[in-house]
Amino acid sequence: MSQECMQEPAQVYKFTGAACRLTYPAAVVLNEKTTKVIEAAFQHAKYPTVKGEKDLLFGSKLVYTLENLNIFNLTIGQSAFDLRPGEGIYLNITNVSVVFRGTLQYSYRGLISFGQSLDFEMESRVDLGINPKLYCSKGKVAADTSDCFLKFQKLELLLQGDREPNWLKKLFTNILTFTLKVAVRGQICQEINKVANILADFIQDTAANFLSDGDISVDIGVTGTPVITANYVESYHKGFTKYKNTTTAIEESNFNPRHLTEHRMLYFWLSDQLFNSILSAAHEDGRFQLNISGSELTELFKTTPTEAIPGFMRECITGSSVAGLRLKSESVFLNTSQGFGTTVWAGASGQLYCGGSPTPLMLFSPSVEVEVRASYADKKLSLHYKPTKVSAYPDSVQLLEMTVEEYDKTVTFLTSAVEKIGLPLVISVLETEITRLLDKQGTNLFDISNSEVIPQDGYVVIQMDFGFPHHLLVEFLRKTLV
């Protein structure tokens, strides 16, 4: 079964790995910049050459060509919108003032015949109504703005700037006004549809790029048509994780629209299956590794009582300037979201080196289970954690045969070191690296406030308010107007 553009809500939800809900207050913020998009449509439109002829009295005929039509002095009054359940997003753009300039070539054929080429201006003021409908096409959200109309409140044609035209120019004015209305209306509505779909693709491509780094990416193709209610617009995405040549699909998702509320501007619903797939890909990609050496390692154990450190490790940890510790993940991360936070299980391997020797003094295997809850404020990610199970066992010890007592002391020391030193260090490094990755993807360019990450049973809800992302508008207009 194809998992794109399904019709039945139950099937759409079943294969949804991620969902996005944009509420009415967010739409208000975005609508504030709608005029910029409409301006782009007007300015980017390519107005065609218009040719026509008109039969006049006594067998005479007027033949004309309008060409080189361009826009000047464009201003837009205001934009209003309405979310219409099951229909679309109604937009009403009022007081659009614009001057069109071009060239008129005409010939009059009658008792006498003559022709001329004139520059003309058309001063206009229009109201624009659009009722975009969102639908699913080839796994992406697309927009249909065919329900589009222009109502001309003013249309004044000036030939070579003449505000007191002679009878022939008046005749042209009457004939050409209707022709220009038809040409402009059709071209503007066509361009708005084009720009709307460029915008839809731009938003989805930006989101896809945000969820991509190196060989890891997330397929955010939509599973069904977005839903529009009076209070929000909601879209449903596959959330398939791709790593190199493999793809991990979402099966039997537990998504339900009731999981999301409406008191924040923006919501993301993310399945634990999606998180698991991303963490597994990051593990396979070797991203969970940590190397500590020299004074940094010595500093970590500065407050540890010397007698608590096993004898064969003491000199290496506290006195060797060339000591080194290498950690890397060995098992796939599993997590489930509930209670305090997301429960994460991780198995790792550790190697302790001493004195510059290429052979490790000790190999050990730490294993941890922690409940983690994330937050994002002041453009930084924070991880709040609570360990529930911690253990660490030596795998081998070289150059030394341990007694049972020494083995027990080593296990006690390693377990305590993992919990009291290792975990805080790893969490701190993860906070720094994830914040760096978020910055790299552009999160710091958004004005995010009131953000919350809420773990639930099998999924996580991220909710937030935000200011208008000006950098995205600038980038969109740059790409649109090339």
C-alpha positions in Angstrom: 0.0 0.0 0.0 1.2 3.5 -0.9 1.6 5.6 2.2 1.1 8.9 0.4 -2.0 10.9 -0.2 -4.4 8.4 1.4 -8.1 9.3 1.7 -9.3 7.6 4.9 -8.3 9.4 8.1 -7.7 6.1 9.9 -5.1 5.1 7.2 -3.6 8.6 7.2 -3.1 8.4 11.0 -1.8 4.9 11.0 1.3 5.8 8.9 1.8 9.3 10.4 5.2 9.6 12.1 5.0 13.3 12.5 2.2 15.9 12.4 2.2 19.7 12.4 -0.6 21.9 13.7 -0.6 25.6 12.9 -3.3 27.4 15.0 -5.3 30.5 14.2 -2.9 32.9 16.2 0.0 31.6 14.1 -2.0 32.2 10.9 -2.5 35.8 12.1 1.2 36.3 12.4 1.9 34.8 8.9 -0.9 36.8 7.4 0.9 40.0 8.3 3.4 39.2 5.6 0.9 37.9 3.0 1.1 41.3 1.3 4.8 40.6 0.5 3.9 37.3 -1.2 1.1 39.1 -3.2 3.5 41.8 -4.2 5.9 39.1 -5.5 3.0 37.6 -7.6 2.2 41.0 -9.1 5.9 41.9 -9.8 6.8 38.4 -11.0 3.9 38.1 -13.4 4.8 38.1 -17.1 2.1 40.0 -18.8 1.5 38.9 -22.4 1.2 41.0 -25.5 -2.5 41.6 -26.2 -3.8 42.0 -29.7 -7.3 42.9 -30.8 -9.5 44.7 -33.2 -12.8 46.6 -33.0 -15.3 47.3 -35.8 -16.5 50.9 -35.7 -19.1 52.9 -37.6 -19.2 53.2 -41.4 -17.1 50.1 -42.0 -14.1 51.4 -40.2 -11.9 49.3 -38.0 -9.4 49.8 -35.1 -6.5 47.3 -34.8 -4.3 47.5 -31.7 -1.5 45.8 -29.8 -0.6 46.2 -26.2 2.9 45.2 -25.3 5.8 45.7 -22.8 3.3 45.8 -19.9 5.2 46.4 -16.6 4.3 47.3 -13.0 5.3 50.5 -11.1 4.3 52.0 -7.8 2.7 48.9 -6.2 1.2 49.4 -2.8 -1.1 47.1 -0.9 -3.6 48.3 1.8 -4.3 45.4 4.0 -4.8 41.6 4.1 -7.5 39.7 6.0 -8.1 35.9 6.2 -10.5 33.3 7.4 -10.0 29.6 8.0 -13.0 27.9 6.4 -13.5 24.3 7.6 -13.5 21.8 4.8 -13.1 24.5 2.2 -9.8 26.4 2.4 -8.2 29.6 3.6 -10.0 32.7 2.4 -7.8 35.7 1.7 -9.1 39.2 1.1 -6.5 41.7 -0.1 -7.9 45.3 -0.4 -6.7 48.6 -1.8 -4.0 47.2 -4.1 -2.8 50.3 -6.0 -0.7 49.8 -9.0 0.4 51.6 -12.1 0.9 49.6 -15.3 3.0 51.0 -18.1 3.4 49.7 -21.7 3.2 50.5 -25.3 0.2 50.7 -27.6 0.4 50.3 -31.3 -2.7 50.9 -33.3 -4.0 51.5 -36.8 -7.3 53.1 -37.8 -8.8 51.9 -41.1 -11.6 53.9 -42.5 -12.2 56.8 -44.9 -8.7 57.7 -44.0 -6.2 55.3 -42.5 -3.4 56.1 -40.1 -1.4 54.4 -37.2 0.7 55.3 -34.3 2.7 54.0 -31.4 2.0 55.4 -28.0 3.2 54.9 -24.4 0.4 54.4 -21.9 -0.2 54.2 -18.2 -3.0 52.5 -16.4 -3.7 53.6 -12.9 -5.7 51.0 -11.0 -7.0 50.1 -7.6 -8.2 46.6 -7.1 -9.5 44.3 -4.3 -8.2 40.7 -4.6 -10.0 37.6 -3.2 -8.4 34.2 -3.1 -9.7 31.0 -1.6 -6.7 28.6 -1.6 -7.4 24.9 -1.2 -4.7 22.6 0.1 -4.5 19.1 -1.2 -2.1 16.2 -1.4 -0.1 15.7 -4.7 2.7 13.2 -5.2 3.4 13.1 -1.4 3.5 16.8 -1.0 1.1 19.6 0.1 0.0 21.6 -2.9 -2.2 24.7 -3.3 -5.1 25.3 -5.7 -5.9 29.0 -5.9 -8.1 28.8 -9.0 -10.9 30.4 -6.9 -9.4 33.9 -7.5 -11.0 37.2 -8.5 -10.0 40.8 -8.9 -12.5 43.6 -8.4 -11.4 46.8 -10.0 -12.3 49.8 -7.9 -10.5 52.2 -10.3 -9.0 51.8 -13.7 -7.9 54.9 -15.6 -6.0 54.6 -18.9 -3.7 57.5 -19.8 -2.2 57.6 -23.3 1.2 59.4 -23.2 0.1 60.9 -19.9 -2.8 62.8 -21.4 -5.5 63.4 -18.9 -7.7 65.4 -21.4 -7.8 63.0 -24.3 -9.2 63.7 -27.7 -12.1 61.7 -29.2 -9.8 59.0 -30.5 -8.0 58.5 -27.2 -11.4 58.4 -25.5 -12.4 55.7 -27.9 -9.2 53.8 -27.1 -9.8 54.2 -23.4 -13.3 52.6 -23.6 -12.1 49.7 -25.7 -8.8 48.9 -24.0 -10.0 49.3 -20.4 -12.1 46.1 -20.7 -9.2 44.3 -22.5 -6.7 45.2 -19.9 -9.0 44.1 -17.1 -9.3 40.6 -18.6 -5.5 40.3 -19.3 -4.4 41.5 -15.9 -7.0 39.5 -14.0 -6.0 36.2 -15.7 -2.3 36.8 -15.4 -2.4 37.8 -11.8 -4.5 34.9 -10.7 -2.3 32.5 -12.7 0.8 34.0 -11.1 -0.7 33.8 -7.6 -1.3 30.0 -8.1 2.3 29.6 -9.2 3.7 31.6 -6.3 1.5 29.7 -3.8 2.9 26.4 -5.0 6.4 27.8 -4.9 5.8 28.8 -1.3 4.3 25.4 -0.4 7.4 23.6 -1.9 9.7 26.1 -0.3 8.2 25.5 3.2 8.4 21.7 2.7 11.9 21.7 1.3 13.1 24.0 4.2 11.6 21.5 6.7 13.2 18.6 4.9 16.6 20.3 4.9 16.1 21.0 8.6 15.7 17.3 9.3 18.7 16.3 7.3 22.4 16.2 8.3 25.0 14.2 6.6 23.8 10.8 5.6 20.8 11.0 7.9 17.5 12.5 6.7 13.7 12.3 7.4 11.1 11.8 4.7 8.3 14.2 5.5 6.1 13.4 2.6 2.4 13.8 3.5 0.2 10.8 4.2 -3.0 12.6 3.4 -4.6 16.0 2.6 -4.1 18.6 5.3 -7.2 19.3 7.5 -8.5 22.9 7.9 -10.8 23.8 10.8 -11.9 27.2 12.1 -9.0 27.0 14.6 -6.1 25.4 12.9 -4.4 23.9 9.8 -3.0 20.4 10.4 -0.7 18.3 8.1 0.4 14.6 8.5 3.8 13.4 7.5 5.4 9.9 7.0 8.5 10.6 9.2 10.5 7.8 7.6 14.2 7.9 8.6 16.7 7.5 5.8 20.3 6.5 6.5 22.5 5.8 3.5 20.7 3.1 1.5 18.2 2.1 4.2 14.7 3.5 5.1 12.9 2.9 8.4 9.1 3.2 8.0 6.5 4.0 10.6 4.0 1.3 11.2 0.9 1.3 13.4 1.3 4.9 14.6 -0.8 5.9 17.6 -1.4 9.4 16.3 -4.7 11.0 17.1 -5.7 14.7 16.6 -6.9 14.7 20.2 -3.2 14.6 21.3 -2.8 18.2 20.3 -4.5 21.3 21.8 -4.9 24.8 20.4 -3.5 27.2 23.1 -0.1 27.5 21.4 0.7 28.8 17.9 2.6 25.8 16.6 2.6 22.1 17.5 4.7 19.1 16.4 3.6 15.6 17.1 6.6 13.1 16.9 6.3 9.4 17.2 8.7 7.4 19.4 9.3 5.3 16.3 10.7 8.3 14.6 13.0 9.2 17.5 14.2 5.6 17.7 15.0 5.5 14.0 16.9 8.8 14.2 18.9 7.6 17.3 19.6 4.3 15.6 20.9 6.0 12.5 23.1 8.4 14.6 24.5 5.4 16.4 25.2 3.6 13.2 26.9 6.8 11.9 29.3 6.8 14.8 28.0 10.1 16.2 27.9 9.0 19.9 31.7 9.0 20.7 33.6 10.9 23.3 37.4 11.2 23.8 38.8 12.7 27.0 42.5 13.1 27.7 45.3 14.7 29.8 44.3 17.5 32.2 40.6 17.3 31.2 40.4 13.7 32.4 42.4 14.5 35.6 40.0 17.4 36.3 37.0 15.2 36.1 38.2 13.1 39.0 39.6 16.0 41.0 36.9 15.7 43.7 37.0 11.9 43.8 38.6 10.6 47.0 41.9 8.9 46.0 41.2 5.8 48.1 38.0 5.2 46.1 40.0 4.8 42.9 41.3 1.2 42.4 45.1 1.1 42.8 45.9 0.0 39.2 43.9 3.0 37.9 44.9 5.6 40.4 48.2 6.8 39.0 46.8 6.8 35.4 43.7 8.9 36.3 45.2 11.3 38.8 48.8 11.7 37.7 49.3 10.9 34.1 49.4 13.8 31.6 49.0 11.4 28.7 46.0 9.4 30.1 43.1 9.0 27.8 39.5 7.8 27.9 37.5 6.7 24.9 33.7 6.1 25.0 31.4 5.1 22.2 27.9 3.7 21.9 27.6 -0.1 21.3 23.9 -0.7 21.5 20.9 0.8 19.6 19.0 3.4 21.7 15.5 2.5 22.6 13.1 4.9 24.2 9.5 5.3 25.3 7.9 8.5 26.3 5.9 8.8 29.5 6.0 10.2 33.0 8.9 12.5 33.8 10.4 12.2 30.3 11.6 9.9 27.6 13.3 6.8 29.0 16.5 6.0 27.2 18.6 2.9 27.4 22.1 3.0 26.2 25.0 0.5 26.2 28.5 1.7 25.6 32.2 0.6 25.6 35.0 2.4 27.4 38.8 2.2 27.0 41.2 3.7 29.5 44.7 4.4 28.2 47.7 5.3 30.2 51.3 6.5 29.7 51.0 6.9 26.0 50.6 3.1 25.5 48.5 2.1 22.4 47.2 -0.8 24.5 44.3 0.1 26.8 44.9 -0.4 30.5 41.3 -1.4 30.9 38.2 -2.1 28.9 34.8 -1.7 30.5 31.1 -1.7 29.5 28.8 1.0 31.0 25.0 0.6 30.7 22.6 3.4 31.7 18.8 3.9 31.8 17.8 7.5 32.2 14.6 9.5 32.0 15.3 12.6 29.9 13.2 15.7 29.3 14.2 18.4 26.9 13.5 22.1 26.9 14.5 25.0 24.6 14.9 28.6 25.8 17.2 31.5 25.0 18.2 29.6 21.8 19.7 26.7 23.8 18.7 23.2 24.3 18.7 21.8 27.9 18.4 18.2 28.9 17.0 17.4 32.3 17.6 13.9 33.4 17.0 11.4 36.1 19.1 8.1 36.2 17.1 5.0 37.0 19.6 2.3 36.3 23.4 2.6 36.0 26.0 -0.2 35.9 29.6 -0.6 34.6 31.7 -3.7 34.5 35.3 -4.2 33.5 35.8 -6.5 30.5 39.5 -7.1 30.9 42.3 -5.8 32.9 45.8 -6.1 31.6 49.0 -6.5 33.6 47.1 -7.3 36.7 45.2 -10.2 38.2 42.4 -8.9 40.4 41.1 -10.5 43.5 37.4 -10.7 44.1 37.7 -7.7 46.5 39.5 -5.7 43.9 37.0 -6.6 41.2 34.1 -5.5 43.5 35.9 -2.2 44.2 36.4 -1.7 40.5 32.7 -2.3 39.7 31.7 0.1 42.5 34.1 2.8 41.3 33.1 2.5 37.7 29.4 2.5 38.4 29.7 5.6 40.6 32.0 7.3 38.1 29.5 6.7 35.3 26.6 8.1 37.3 28.3 11.0 39.0 30.9 12.0 36.4 30.1 10.4 33.1 26.4 11.1 32.8 26.7 14.8 33.6 29.5 15.1 31.1 27.7 13.2 28.4 24.5 15.3 29.0 26.5 18.5 28.8 28.2 17.5 25.6 24.9 16.4 24.1 23.3 19.8 25.0 26.2 21.6 23.3 26.2 19.5 20.2 22.5 19.4 19.7 22.3 23.2 20.2 25.1 23.5 17.6 23.2 21.3 15.2 20.0 23.2 15.7 21.9 26.5 15.1 23.4 25.0 11.9 19.8 24.2 10.7 18.7 27.7 11.5 16.6 27.3 14.7 18.4 30.2 16.3 17.0 32.5 13.5 13.4 32.0 14.9 12.0 34.0 17.7 10.7 31.1 19.8 8.9 31.6 23.1 6.8 29.5 25.5 8.3 26.3 24.1 7.5 23.0 25.8 8.6 19.4 25.0 6.0 17.1 26.5 6.6 13.3 26.5 3.5 11.1 26.3 2.8 7.4 25.9 4.7 6.6 22.7 5.0 10.1 21.3 6.3 13.6 22.1 4.5 16.9 21.6 6.5 20.0 21.0 4.5 23.2 21.3 5.6 26.8 21.0 4.8 30.4 20.1 6.9 32.3 17.6 7.6 35.6 15.9 7.5 35.9 12.2 10.6 34.2 10.6 11.8 37.1 8.5 14.8 35.2 7.2 12.5 32.7 5.6 10.5 35.4 3.9 13.7 37.1 2.6 15.0 33.7 1.3 11.6 32.9 -0.3 11.4 36.2 -2.1 15.0 35.9 -3.2 14.3 32.6 -4.8 10.9 33.6 -6.2 12.0 36.8 -7.9 15.1 35.5 -9.6 
